[in-house]
Amino acid sequence: MPATFQGKIFLSTVASVPGREAPIVVVSYLDAGYLSRALAMFESLQGDPGVSFVFLAWDLETRDTLSNLPDAVVIHIDSFLSGNPLLQAAIKERNKAESFFTVGPAFLRWVVESRTSAQWVVYADSDIFFYQPLSLYLEKYNRAAAVIVPHRHYPWNRKRLAKFGEFNVGVVAFRNIPSGRTLISYWADACQEWCFDTPNSDRYADQKYLEDFPKISEDVQIDTRIGANLAPWNIGRSRISHSKSGALLAQGETLFYFHFQGLVRSGGLWRLGHARYLSLATSNQRKLLYGPYIDTLERITERLAVSRAGSARKSQNCVGLLFSYVSWVIDLVTFQFIIVRRSSEVRNSNK
């Protein structure tokens, strides 16, 4: 049955992706808990005319809010799964986070098959914030089938965290060529077969499969630049600064994007999430990275009355709850938090 539309929202079986054809298509999936972060990511790329977005919405609030964005297509999870019975069957035995990880690569495959004129299809976690145009980030890799980024964990964490994979799923870029599409298909099929939020031998969720990419295609490029996927697990004491043009730099190098993983809003505080990596955010990082980003989240939440930031992952056992409590105490003792400011306070401080 052909798809029918109301604006840019799919109401029935999905057949193809409508909307503006752009050289770079950014794909992301989320529920209302990550809505403000997805809107912040969207804002961060509004200066890049070569980018369009396709979102997979896991609830009605997300669908209805994102459908108002220009150059964005929103697909509701029920519409997508209605045409994918095997995928629908696979996630019945998986929790919410695992369902996200399972469906994501399949959705990416569907997008790349529909957006045949796109040069790149880029998966991005919704807690990514871009500081440079994606076209600038990708121009170095115009012959690659895909671009993947290592975690670059601190030395003291490498052995402990190796089970979660060498590479991070935060941003994974695929060029729309046969070898790029082959990688997406492998990823989608592998995640449908097995995708759980617990490390198992050589597998972990959707993430450890990235280690197979260079074995499948010699045209997979590994981006080791410090400004790619800078995150709580690798930023260390890297100094953030501004270039003469005002662009953000990390250790004097271009900052392409930051992965704001682990941010948690607790009452009137935002906890930064570095403690789990046995590291602390510096005052410089809090001022130039976290402060402006959190102000953006608060502005979006206040203006659109969207849900407060949350997480698909929940601590389900005593060890997890204890670790969460200890991390909370460490964050408070070491000042790993930022106090929430109202939008009016932000505006006044910028005058």
N, C-alpha and C positions, 0 to 999 in steps of 0.2 A: 504494500500500500504506500503511495507517495506520502512524503512528509507534509504536514500542514503547519502553518506558522501564525504566530501572533506576535508582531514585531520581529524580534530576533530570538524568540524562544521556541524550541521544538515542543509540539504538543502530542505528537504521536511517533510512530516508527521513524527513526532517523535514516535518511537516504544520502544526504550530502551536506556539506558545510556551506551555508550562504555567507554573504558578507563580502567586504572588500578583499580583493586578492592583493596581498602584500608579499614582498620578497622574503620576509621573516615572519613566521607564525609562532607565537608564544602560546604554549599549552599548559594549563594548570588545572588541578582539581581541588575542591575544598568544600567544607561545610561552614555553617555560620560562625563557628568558633575561630575561623581564620579569615573571616570576611574583611575585617579592617586591614589586615595585612595584605590580602590580595588587592584591595583598592589602593593601598600604598604602593605596591609593586607596579600596578597599572599607571599610577601617577608618575612613577620614576622613569617611565619610558614614553611619556607623552611628547617629549621633544624629538622623538625618533619617528619620522614619517614613514619609514620602511617597515614598520611593525604593526601587526594586528594580533588580536587575542582570540583564543577559543577556550572557554571555561567549561568544566564539568561540575555541575552544582549538585550537592548531595542533599539539599533540602530546599523548601520553597522560599525561605527568606533569602538565601544566597541567589537562587535563580532570579527572583524578582528584583533584587538590588542590582546585580551585575548586568541585567538586561537593559539598564538605562545608559550603559557606557557606550561611547562612540567607538566604532571599529572593533567591537567585541561581539562574539557569538556565544550564547549560553545554552548548554545542553543539560537537561535534567537527567539524573542517573536512571530514573525509570524508563525514560525514552531510549536511552542508550542500551540498557540491559534487555529491553523488549526484543531487540534484534540480535541478541547474543545469548541464547539459552545455555550454551556450555559454560560461558563465563558466569552467568547467573547461578548455575548449579555449583560452580567452584567456590563461590564466596559464601555459600550457605554454611559451610563448615569453618569459616574464618571470622575473626572479630572485626571491629570497625576499622582499625588501623590496617590490618592485613587485607581487608577488602579494598581500601584505598590503593595499597601497593599492588594488588592483583589487577585491578581495573585500569590503573594509570597507563601502562604500556600498551594495552589493547586499545584504549582511547586514542593514544598517540598514533597508533597504526591506522586507525580509522581516519584521523585527521589528515595524515600524509597521503592517504589514498584518495581523499576528497579534494585537497588543495594541491592539485597536480602542478600548478604554475609556481608554487612557492619554491624558493631556493633553499631555505632552511626551515626546519621545524624544530623548535627548541622547547624541551620540557623545563619548567621552572617551578620549584616549590614556592608556595605563596608567601613564605617568609623571607624571600629574596628581595633585596632593594638594589636597583641598578644606579650607578653613578656615572656611567658612560653609555652612549648609544650601543645597542647590540651589534649594529653594523660595524662599529669600530672594534668591538671585542672579537668579532668573527673574521675580520679582514685578513688576519694572519693565517687563517685556516681554509683558504678558498679551494684547496685541493683535498681536503679531508673528507672522509666518509662520515666521521663523527668526532666530537670533541668531548673528552671526559676529564675530570679534575680529581686529583688525589686529595685525600683528607689532609695530608701533611701534619699528622699528629705530633704532639710534643714527644720527645724521646722517651719520657717516663710513662707514656700512655700507649706506645706502639704495640707492645706485646699484649697488653690487656685488651685493647680495642681492635686487634687484628681480625678477630672473628666477625666483625661487622663489615669488613671489606676495605680494600685499599682505596677505592674511589667513592666519592660522595654523589648522591643522586640529586643534590640541590639544583644544579643546572646541567643538563645533558643535551648537546646540540647535534642534530642529524642533518646532513646535507641531503636534499631530495634527489638522490641518484640511486641506481640499483643497489650498490653496496651499503648505502645508508639505510635504505628500506629493508634490506636483508637483516641488518642489525636490529632494527625495530621489531621485525617479525620474530626473530629469535627471542628477544626480550619478552614480547607479549606471550608467546607460547610457553616459555619457561615459567613465567609468573602464574599463568593459568594452571600449570601442572603442579607447582609448589611455590608457595609464598607465605611464609609465616614470620612473625615478629620475634622468633627465637632462633639463634644460630644453630645450624645443623650441618656438621661436616664442612662442606665447601659451599654452603648456601646460607644466605640470610636475606629475608624479605625480597625486595626488588633490587637491592643494592649490590650484593656480592656477585650477581650475574654480570656486572660491568667488567669484572676481571676477565671475562671470556671474550670481550669485544676485540682486543688486539689479536686474539687467536683466530677469530673469524675473518677479520679484514686487516690487512697491513696498512690500510689508509686511516686507521684510527689514530688520532693525535691526542697526546696527553699534555694538558696545559698546567705547567708548574709555576706560572707567574704568581707572585705574591698577591697581586690585586685581583686574582680570580678565586672566588670562593673563600675569601677571608672570613673567618668564623671564630666562635669562642674556643674551638679546639686547636687553633693554630695561630691566632693573632699574637700570643705572647705579649711582649712589651713593645710591639711594633708602634712606632710613632705615626700618628695621623696628622696631616698638615694640608695646607692649601697651596696649589700652584699659583703663579702670577695671574692666571686667568680665572682663579677661583675653584678649580676642580680639586677634588679630594685626592690625596696621595697617601700611600702606605709605605713607609720607609723610603720616601722620595720617588716611588714608582706609582704609575697610574692605578687607582682603585677602580676596578670595573664593577664589582658588585660585592655586597656583604651578605652573609647568611645569618639572619637574626634568629637562629635556632635557640630554643630554651628560654626565651623571654616568658615570664609568668607575671600576671597582674595579681597582686595580693592586697586587696583593699585599696589603700591610697598609694601603694608602692608597686613599682615594676622591678622584679628581681631579674638579674642579668644572666644567670645560668652558667657562669664560668666555673663554679665550684666543682661540678661533676667531672671537670677535666683537670682538676687540681691546679687551677690557675686563677688569676684575678684580673679583672679589667682595670686598666689604669685610669687616672682622672682625665687624661687627654682623650682616651677612647670614649669615656662616658660623655665628655663634653661634645666631641665632634661627630661621633657615630650614634651612640645610644640616645642622647638627649634629643636631637632633631628628629630621629625616627620615632621615638615614643610620642613626641609632640604631634607628629603627623597622625599616628594611630588614634590619639585622643581627639584630635580635631575631626577626623573622619567619623569616629564613633559618636561624638557629640552632634555633629552636623546632620548625619543620616540616621541617627538613632538605631544603629545596627548593634548586633550582639557583641558583648565584651569578648575579648580574645580568650580562646580556650585551646584545648588540645584533644586530639583523637585518642591519645594514649592515656590510660589511667592506671595508677598503681593498684594491682589486684592482690597483692600478698603482703605479709608482714615485713619482709625484707625491703620491698619497694616503698612501703609507707615509712619505714624507719629511715631509709636513705633520703626520702623527700623531706622529712623533718630535719635531719642533720644538715642537709643542703640549705634549708631555710634559715637555720640558726647561723650557719657559716656566712651566708649572704648578709645577714643583719650585722654580725660582729665585724665583718670586713668591709662594710659599706658597699656591698655589691648590689646596689639598688638605686633607683631614681624615683623621686617623689613626683606623683602625678600633678601636673599643672593644668588648670583650665585654659581653654583657648584664649580667653580674654587676658590671662596672665602672660601667655606666650606673645600675644600681640603687643602688649605694653612693654615687655622686655626687649622687643625688637625695634622699638622706636628710637 
